[in-house]
Amino acid sequence: MRYLGKKTIAALAVAFLLALPSFVLADSSTYRFVLGSVSRDLGRTLIVNESTRLKVTRDTKVYNSRGREISANTLRGHKWIYAEGPVNEDSSITAESIYLLPGYINDKAKGRYPFIKKH
């Protein structure tokens, strides 16, 4: 330590503090929230916003915009949805919950839908 200057020690301390959140908050990147339009339906996988792969399983709960559970068959076609679930190793998301929306929801209107998380 006596060979390291005060500036070097300070720089190392700052680097450590900047790196710390990536270790502490590691779980935040393993769960995602998606708001968008279903652009393609590949059976058990929906493509949302042209690039996000959303896997639908038997355990996936599907709700209408009022929070009432509905059939997963209503997801067919180009629908607006809000979904949440864990991120898989292949960067896809396994949907735990999917909410069917009446259309595009802007930031002002998000308050009318209590299931939409503020992130």
Summary of the structure (lengths in Angstrom):
residues: 119
radius of gyration: 20.1
end to end distance: 41.7
largest distance: 68.4
contacts: 288
relative contact order: 0.18
helix: 27%
strand: 32%
